[in-house]
Amino acid sequence: MLILRTSPASPFGRKVRIAAEVAAVADRIRIENADTGNPDDSLRRQNPLGKIPTLLMEDGEPLFDSRVIVEYLNEIAPAPVLVPSGAQRIPVLRQQALADGMLDAAILQVYEGRFRPPELHSEKWVAHQRGKMERALAYMAHHLSAPRAGAPHIGEIGQACALGYMDLRFAGSWRSEYPALVSWLEDFARRTPAFAMTAP
């Protein structure tokens, strides 16, 4: 059985868990919590970066990061629904990259408050990361895809997880400015039960 090392609050781990459900391979994966801050956690031996999510293959070989794991899930799925082929592949991967980049900026802001003492906080650094988030949200809102039937692809899954993390760590502060994104996320949640199932 495959083993996914992650934590309930990880948006990248959530992306992989939703992708596994959508791709109909979740029953082949066992979820194991990992503590990235604990030097004694086996995660650091499994993934030299000590990051989550990490997927352990049946022979113990690790896969990381979330984008690589998703590509693998797409390959072993009964049908490759996560990452389309042909002309749609690059736009979907671009949407995933935007969501991942927004998450990186959000997480760096959280870490600034969590790991650095208050006297060392850099408002310039935080504002730099906040600008990335704001531009990403504006881009997402301007490039919303029309509702469509069928399973969500990884661009949509990544975008939903990024917005969910904004709700978790930034009290949903994006919602008042981007009502179209709010509606999009509500529609995604309605047609993707795994989004509620994986909520932190």
C-alpha positions, 0 to 999 in steps of 0.5 A: 500500500502507498503511504502519504505522509502529511498533516491535517492542516497542510494545503498541499497534503489536502490537494493530494488527498482530494486528487486521490479521491477524484482519481479513484485511487484513495483506497490504495493510500494510507494516510500517516501524520508527519511532524515537520518540526520534530527531528525524530520524525521519520519524515526527515529520513524519507524525504531529505527536505523534511517536507510534506506531503511525501508519498512512500511507494510500496518499496519505500521509495519517496515521491515529493513534492505535491506536483510530482505526486499528482502526476503519479496519481494521474498515471495510476488512475483508472482514467487520467482525469487530474492532468489532461493531455493535449492543448488543455494540459499547460493551462491546467498546470499553470492554474496549479502553479499559480495556486501553489505559488499563492500558498507558498506566499501565504505559508511564508507569512504564517512562518514569519509569525510562528518562527521569528521573534516579534522584534525580528519580524519584517513588515517589508517581507510580509508585504512582499508575500502579501502582494503575491497573494493579492495578485494571485487572487485577482488573476484567479478571479479574472480567469475563472473557468466556467462551471463544467461537468465531470471530475475537477482537474488539478488546477481547480483542486489546487485553486480550491485548496489555496482558497481554503487555506486562506480561510484557515489562516487569514480568516477568509479576508479575501471573500469580501473582495472576490465574490465570484471566487466565493461562488466558484469555491461553493460550486467546487465544494458541491461537486467535489465531496472530498473538499469537505472530507479533507477540511482541516 
